Amino acid sequence: MLSVYEGFFSGGARIVHSDVLLGLVEGGQQWHRVLSLHGEVHREATTQRMEDDACYRALTAGGVEVTSLGRTAGLVDGTVAASVFSGPELADTARAMAGADVILSLKEQPLALLNQAGLPRRPVVVCLHRSDPENQGQALDELKAAIADGTVVACVCCAESTRDAYEAAGIPGELLHVIPNGVDLLRFRPDAALRFAFRESLGIPATAPDTPVVVFAARYAGMKNVPLFLRAARAWLAREGGGHVVMCGAGMTEDNPALWADIEVAFGADRAALGDRLHLLGVRHDMETVYAGSDVVALTSASGEAAPLCLIEGMMCGAVPVTTDVGDSASIVEGHGFVTPFDPDAIAFAWSAAVADRELFAPALAASRERFSRTRMIAAYADLLAHVVGDDVRDELRPGVSGQ
């Protein structure tokens, strides 16, 4: 099988898809490779090279071949459309597709390439990870064109909200299959040693084990509603005298002037007094440590989310989720945390309630672990892929799935 990525850059969709590929090859019965349109991506005030990406390194370490067309995203001057591909790029794509029984498209954006005339015809399964298809530029039109052409044979939706949104946008419901996100339960779990180490890195002394920590794991993007999060953080830090707020993800660094402008607006005169308890950590490759050391995992997104990975990973590490009602977020955290309106004071109060009730939520979080298992997710992908291909290769697409 061949997976086509738009690029390797920080984000939950790439993490989930890469983990699925690794899970599918674990049984030794499937062969996978990845073709990335871009070799380097500039976004969220961050330059992200394919070879530096954690997903790239995990895939190649797991025996998955990864190649790139070598494009650079973020430096295009607008004179060349994203749907225009050179002869050598199409030849590289044709060679990558030639040996595949099935093509997986990570989100609908790569369909601009896969829809090009003259490429080998292979069944395509599109993996959808958002709940706002109308806000994806020309990608929705490319998806509809590939369906009309008979190329796309199925779409994997990571959330019920994704299926509902794409069906409302005109995608046939019989093509939309929901496979909820899952995570590695061996990696994402409560860990006292990691909790101590992370809190020590924030300057929290061992003598203050009850110091509350809120984590916001997101890239710096409009849909994440960073200004709202920062207003809530200012209100919460002012009330919680010893509390700490952590921001991590692409663009969540001191090098991002837009983020600093947001901080100045949200904190105003309180910046000097409260700023030493606001930590900008950027992209982290040890999120299990960050979540284990936190009491609350927060999300303030306004749109676009489907099944936010940060909420699931944080919950599995023992952090209480507090989120706005976007995508499937409310159903994910039901019985495990809080759903808030888009109001900074309400969000801040919910963080305090989550900290106070953290031990009360612990049994429910522990009982929900199987629901969010990667084993369940990968097995569902294997079953779907076996269903959409011909009988001659169907048995080869049902691997043994290990891990949790």
NUPA-473789 format. One line per field, with one value per residue (C-alpha): x, y, z; residue in one letter. Coordinates in nm, 3 decimals, decimal comma, m for minus. Example, Ala and Ser with C-alpha at 12.3 -4.5 7.8 and 13.67 -1.06 7.14 Angstrom:
BEGIN
xx: (1,230;1,367)
yy: (m0,450;m0,106)
zz: (0,780;0,714)
code: (A;S)
***
This chain:
BEGIN
xx: (0,000;0,107;0,016;0,037;0,102;0,083;0,392;0,549;0,462;0,335;m0,029;m0,260;m0,368;m0,011;0,054;m0,257;m0,201;0,165;0,075;m0,186;0,076;0,319;0,046;m0,048;0,309;0,365;0,216;0,467;0,200;0,171;0,416;0,378;0,554;0,486;0,513;0,520;0,447;0,670;1,014;1,002;0,712;0,708;0,402;0,306;0,626;0,825;1,043;0,974;1,201;1,071;1,384;1,349;0,987;0,906;0,656;0,914;1,170;0,919;0,808;1,157;1,270;0,973;1,077;0,840;1,005;0,942;1,018;0,928;0,864;1,091;0,850;0,880;0,552;0,526;0,764;0,533;0,474;0,124;0,208;0,205;m0,111;m0,079;m0,252;0,021;0,281;0,588;0,664;0,933;0,697;0,425;0,678;0,794;0,432;0,352;0,648;0,537;0,181;0,274;0,343;0,051;m0,280;m0,440;m0,359;m0,425;m0,457;m0,387;m0,671;m0,809;m0,532;m0,311;m0,599;m0,479;m0,189;m0,370;m0,637;m0,380;m0,439;m0,210;m0,133;m0,199;m0,553;m0,565;m0,845;m0,800;m0,909;m0,915;m0,853;m1,048;m0,953;m1,151;m1,511;m1,507;m1,485;m1,594;m1,288;m1,028;m0,980;m1,019;m0,971;m1,344;m1,383;m1,090;m1,257;m1,586;m1,407;m1,222;m1,548;m1,725;m1,434;m1,462;m1,111;m1,208;m1,372;m1,397;m1,335;m1,222;m1,368;m1,196;m1,513;m1,891;m1,876;m1,648;m1,894;m2,186;m2,004;m1,883;m2,219;m2,382;m2,125;m2,236;m2,014;m2,218;m2,286;m2,213;m1,848;m1,799;m1,673;m1,606;m1,294;m1,233;m0,878;m0,680;m0,345;m0,071;m0,184;0,161;0,302;0,016;m0,057;m0,019;0,347;0,464;0,829;0,749;0,515;0,787;1,048;0,827;0,711;1,071;1,159;0,898;1,062;0,794;0,965;0,904;0,773;0,475;0,324;m0,024;0,080;m0,172;m0,054;m0,266;m0,135;m0,245;m0,108;m0,183;m0,019;m0,039;m0,339;m0,658;m0,886;m0,712;m0,839;m0,512;m0,630;m0,922;m0,689;m0,454;m0,736;m0,846;m0,485;m0,447;m0,769;m0,667;m0,308;m0,430;m0,659;m0,435;m0,135;0,099;m0,044;0,145;0,028;0,215;0,180;0,340;0,317;0,439;0,463;0,429;0,772;0,935;1,040;0,681;0,603;0,233;0,210;0,391;0,144;m0,143;0,019;0,064;m0,301;m0,435;m0,210;m0,160;m0,022;m0,023;0,246;0,535;0,361;0,218;0,444;0,699;0,429;0,345;0,579;0,625;0,774;0,728;0,716;0,773;0,841;0,771;0,407;0,352;0,582;0,404;0,060;0,168;0,300;m0,019;m0,350;m0,562;m0,545;m0,719;m0,867;m1,030;m1,076;m1,345;m1,379;m1,230;m1,162;m1,290;m1,149;m0,868;m0,570;m0,455;m0,771;m0,733;m0,359;m0,398;m0,687;m0,497;m0,211;m0,449;m0,505;m0,867;m0,990;m1,156;m1,274;m1,501;m1,783;m1,627;m1,626;m1,656;m1,486;m1,796;m1,863;m1,495;m1,479;m1,829;m1,799;m1,426;m1,404;m1,576;m1,720;m1,719;m1,866;m1,633;m1,582;m1,240;m1,375;m1,593;m1,294;m1,072;m1,329;m1,359;m0,981;m1,001;m1,288;m1,092;m0,793;m1,014;m1,194;m0,893;m0,895;m1,271;m1,232;m0,947;m1,165;m1,367;m1,050;m0,902;m1,220;m1,227;m0,880;m0,994;m1,225;m0,927;m0,685;m0,471;m0,525;m0,896;m0,823;m0,566;m0,784;m1,070;m0,844;m0,726;m1,084;m1,186;m0,886;m0,954;m1,314;m1,241;m0,987;m1,033;m1,043;m0,698;m0,521;m0,776;m0,608;m0,277;m0,443;m0,545;m0,230;m0,171;m0,201;0,018;0,044;m0,238)
yy: (0,000;0,356;0,649;0,999;1,286;1,655;1,690;1,606;1,874;1,883;1,780;1,513;1,376;1,289;1,132;0,912;0,807;0,725;0,518;0,330;0,247;0,122;m0,091;m0,239;m0,350;m0,496;m0,830;m0,861;m0,933;m0,587;m0,370;0,006;0,307;0,681;0,951;1,310;1,598;1,829;1,773;2,088;2,288;2,644;2,707;2,820;3,030;2,705;2,544;2,171;1,942;1,598;1,427;1,604;1,505;1,251;1,068;1,038;0,898;0,652;0,529;0,478;0,311;0,076;m0,027;0,199;0,357;0,734;0,943;1,297;1,495;1,754;2,046;2,326;2,457;2,809;2,961;2,941;3,287;3,207;3,205;2,825;2,645;2,361;2,134;2,185;1,908;1,866;1,568;1,435;1,470;1,273;1,009;0,970;0,941;0,680;0,469;0,490;0,392;0,109;m0,150;m0,062;m0,245;0,042;0,412;0,590;0,967;1,148;1,399;1,513;1,756;1,492;1,419;1,720;1,494;1,160;1,305;1,387;1,219;0,939;0,799;0,430;0,361;0,223;0,224;0,522;0,543;0,900;0,953;1,256;1,429;1,754;1,864;2,163;2,032;2,366;2,532;2,321;2,530;2,322;1,994;1,920;1,964;1,727;1,471;1,496;1,463;1,150;0,996;1,075;0,918;0,601;0,638;0,695;0,381;0,474;0,755;0,699;0,955;0,986;1,123;1,121;1,497;1,437;1,195;1,428;1,730;1,557;1,395;1,737;1,869;1,617;1,313;0,989;0,847;0,489;0,587;0,737;0,498;0,616;0,482;0,685;0,784;0,567;0,596;0,368;0,285;0,161;0,505;0,725;0,634;0,792;0,784;0,924;0,944;1,136;1,361;1,451;1,507;1,736;1,946;1,980;2,112;2,387;2,489;2,335;2,205;1,852;2,010;2,148;1,836;1,989;2,282;2,277;2,261;2,322;2,212;2,344;2,121;2,277;2,433;2,811;2,833;3,036;2,736;2,668;3,002;3,088;3,437;3,281;3,033;3,313;3,521;3,217;3,157;3,513;3,483;3,142;3,237;3,549;3,337;3,029;3,184;2,891;2,746;2,700;2,705;2,517;2,580;2,335;2,272;2,427;2,804;2,795;2,948;3,277;3,307;3,358;3,732;3,670;3,463;3,730;3,988;3,766;3,733;4,108;4,169;3,899;3,969;4,344;4,491;4,145;4,017;4,086;3,946;3,630;3,561;3,351;3,085;3,073;2,827;2,819;2,479;2,452;2,110;1,827;1,464;1,344;1,439;1,146;1,330;1,662;1,512;1,296;1,610;1,809;1,816;1,960;1,923;2,224;2,290;2,617;2,552;2,738;2,513;2,235;1,982;1,626;1,392;1,598;1,378;1,603;1,531;1,155;1,145;1,378;1,178;0,853;1,011;1,120;1,484;1,603;1,736;2,077;2,171;2,387;2,210;2,147;1,830;1,518;1,684;1,687;1,315;1,230;1,406;1,316;1,177;1,250;1,630;1,955;2,127;2,507;2,800;3,032;3,252;3,297;3,323;3,013;2,824;2,937;2,825;2,488;2,442;2,501;2,255;1,998;2,034;1,998;1,690;1,521;1,226;1,185;1,157;0,903;0,587;0,694;0,777;0,438;0,256;0,424;0,315;0,028;0,265;0,478;0,194;0,199;m0,178;m0,121;0,157;m0,038;m0,350;m0,138;0,008;m0,342;m0,465;m0,171;m0,206;m0,577;m0,497;m0,246;m0,451;m0,762;m1,114;m1,196;m0,960;m0,948;m1,201;m1,011;m0,697;m0,859;m0,837;m0,951;m0,636;m0,598;m0,323;m0,151)
zz: (0,000;m0,069;0,155;0,010;0,251;0,174;0,392;0,725;0,979;1,334;1,367;1,500;1,160;1,062;1,403;1,382;1,020;1,076;1,381;1,177;0,910;1,172;1,326;0,989;0,918;1,266;1,165;0,881;0,617;0,465;0,275;0,303;0,166;0,190;m0,075;0,054;m0,180;0,021;0,167;0,378;0,515;0,651;0,867;1,216;1,221;1,208;0,943;0,947;0,742;0,659;0,792;1,128;1,180;1,452;1,229;0,951;1,191;1,341;0,999;0,861;1,184;1,148;0,797;0,601;0,298;0,276;m0,032;m0,135;m0,451;m0,291;m0,292;m0,039;0,102;0,236;m0,016;m0,318;m0,461;m0,583;m0,953;m0,973;m0,866;m0,618;m0,872;m1,134;m1,135;m1,350;m1,572;m1,336;m1,037;m1,217;m1,321;m0,959;m0,850;m1,116;m1,007;m0,643;m0,732;m0,968;m0,699;m0,474;m0,441;m0,249;m0,214;0,116;0,093;0,420;0,406;0,073;m0,028;m0,200;m0,441;m0,644;m0,738;m0,750;m0,983;m1,251;m1,586;m1,690;m1,345;m1,271;m1,161;m0,810;m0,551;m0,319;0,044;0,176;0,548;0,671;0,995;1,010;1,047;0,810;0,452;0,307;0,463;0,279;m0,035;m0,353;m0,167;m0,141;m0,518;m0,574;m0,347;m0,533;m0,867;m0,751;m0,628;m0,955;m1,143;m0,936;m0,798;m0,434;m0,300;0,069;0,316;0,674;0,913;1,250;1,410;1,379;1,324;1,025;0,867;0,928;0,784;0,469;0,404;0,439;0,190;m0,070;m0,014;m0,042;0,302;0,196;0,133;0,481;0,750;1,105;1,277;1,596;1,685;1,924;2,101;2,229;2,582;2,678;2,602;2,719;3,080;3,423;3,527;3,859;3,753;3,433;3,627;3,875;3,602;3,395;3,687;3,803;3,455;3,506;3,833;4,053;4,368;4,494;4,813;4,617;4,456;4,441;4,220;3,932;3,568;3,257;2,916;2,577;2,298;1,961;1,661;1,626;1,393;1,379;1,436;1,771;1,909;2,084;2,193;2,384;2,552;2,658;2,805;3,006;3,111;3,239;3,443;3,582;3,668;3,847;4,064;4,105;4,274;4,215;3,896;3,570;3,207;2,934;2,560;2,318;1,946;1,623;1,664;2,042;2,095;2,180;1,815;1,699;1,699;1,638;1,955;2,153;2,024;2,140;2,483;2,516;2,428;2,663;2,963;2,931;3,252;3,414;3,175;3,410;3,719;3,562;3,266;3,452;3,496;3,124;2,947;2,567;2,482;2,104;1,937;2,185;2,102;2,457;2,494;2,731;2,973;2,927;2,982;3,277;3,445;3,387;3,570;3,288;2,909;2,755;2,413;2,304;1,931;1,743;1,436;1,230;1,505;1,468;1,736;1,891;1,970;2,254;2,454;2,416;2,488;2,786;2,933;2,903;3,101;3,378;3,284;3,302;2,964;2,940;2,591;2,386;2,201;1,859;1,651;1,867;2,164;2,384;2,336;2,392;2,730;2,849;3,200;3,203;3,208;3,117;2,811;2,824;2,635;2,445;2,749;2,917;3,270;3,229;3,091;3,380;3,635;3,459;3,483;3,857;3,887;3,687;3,919;4,226;4,088;3,926;4,166;4,124;3,746;3,769;3,781;3,475;3,282;3,368;3,268;2,924;2,815;2,590;2,402;2,298;2,217;1,901;1,873;1,817;1,567;1,363;1,349;1,213;0,942;0,848;0,817;0,598;0,368;0,333;0,243;m0,032;m0,230;m0,439;m0,299;m0,441;m0,201;0,079;0,307;0,283;0,416;0,746;0,956;1,308;1,520;1,826;2,085;2,266)
code: (M;L;S;V;Y;E;G;F;F;S;G;G;A;R;I;V;H;S;D;V;L;L;G;L;V;E;G;G;Q;Q;W;H;R;V;L;S;L;H;G;E;V;H;R;E;A;T;T;Q;R;M;E;D;D;A;C;Y;R;A;L;T;A;G;G;V;E;V;T;S;L;G;R;T;A;G;L;V;D;G;T;V;A;A;S;V;F;S;G;P;E;L;A;D;T;A;R;A;M;A;G;A;D;V;I;L;S;L;K;E;Q;P;L;A;L;L;N;Q;A;G;L;P;R;R;P;V;V;V;C;L;H;R;S;D;P;E;N;Q;G;Q;A;L;D;E;L;K;A;A;I;A;D;G;T;V;V;A;C;V;C;C;A;E;S;T;R;D;A;Y;E;A;A;G;I;P;G;E;L;L;H;V;I;P;N;G;V;D;L;L;R;F;R;P;D;A;A;L;R;F;A;F;R;E;S;L;G;I;P;A;T;A;P;D;T;P;V;V;V;F;A;A;R;Y;A;G;M;K;N;V;P;L;F;L;R;A;A;R;A;W;L;A;R;E;G;G;G;H;V;V;M;C;G;A;G;M;T;E;D;N;P;A;L;W;A;D;I;E;V;A;F;G;A;D;R;A;A;L;G;D;R;L;H;L;L;G;V;R;H;D;M;E;T;V;Y;A;G;S;D;V;V;A;L;T;S;A;S;G;E;A;A;P;L;C;L;I;E;G;M;M;C;G;A;V;P;V;T;T;D;V;G;D;S;A;S;I;V;E;G;H;G;F;V;T;P;F;D;P;D;A;I;A;F;A;W;S;A;A;V;A;D;R;E;L;F;A;P;A;L;A;A;S;R;E;R;F;S;R;T;R;M;I;A;A;Y;A;D;L;L;A;H;V;V;G;D;D;V;R;D;E;L;R;P;G;V;S;G;Q)
***
